[in-house]
Amino acid sequence: MASAPQQSCGIRAGSRRPKRESPVLDVIYLVATLALFALVALIAKGVERL
């Protein structure tokens, strides 16, 4: 006897992925990441002087 394929909670596999957000948010995340690394570099440079 072959059983029917199971679906988890009736959600199709293709609908699990969220919709693509605005590309502006990607730019904001990129700028924030670069600013964070620049801040860490400045702090490291300041600690070297101690």
CORJOKA-V197729 format. One line per field, one symbol per residue. ss: DSSP state (H for helix, E for strand, C for the rest). psi: psi as a letter, one per 20 degrees, with the letter a starting at -180 (. if undefined). burial: + if it has 16 or more other C-alpha atoms within 10 Angstrom, else -. A space follows every 10 residues. Layout:
ss: ???
psi: ???
burial: ???
//
This chain:
ss: CCCCCCCCCC CCHHHHCCCC CCHHHHHHHH HHHHHHHHHH HHHHHHHHCC
psi: ppqqqqpokj pqhhjhprqp rpihhggggg ghghhghggh ghghhhhhi.
burial: ---------- ---------- ---------- ---------- ----------
//
